[in-house]
Amino acid sequence: MNLQVINRELSVGSIDIAGVASSSLVLIGDADIIQLTSAFDTPPESLIIGPFVPLTPKG
């Protein structure tokens, strides 16, 4: 996959993340290379796929 990105001005005031999946990436700013890998060391029958686990709110 080839992706062309044209950087322009970016301003982030705040980020609110309600939950995180088992495969997540949050990126703000520049990155020359992003390499994503995954490996499982458990047998497939022991893998439990369930709903997302929500993060506890601050305050």
Secondary structure, 3 states (H helix, E strand, C coil): CCCCCCCCCCCCCCCCCCEECCCCCCCCCCCCCCCCCCCCCCCHHHCCCCCCEECCCCC
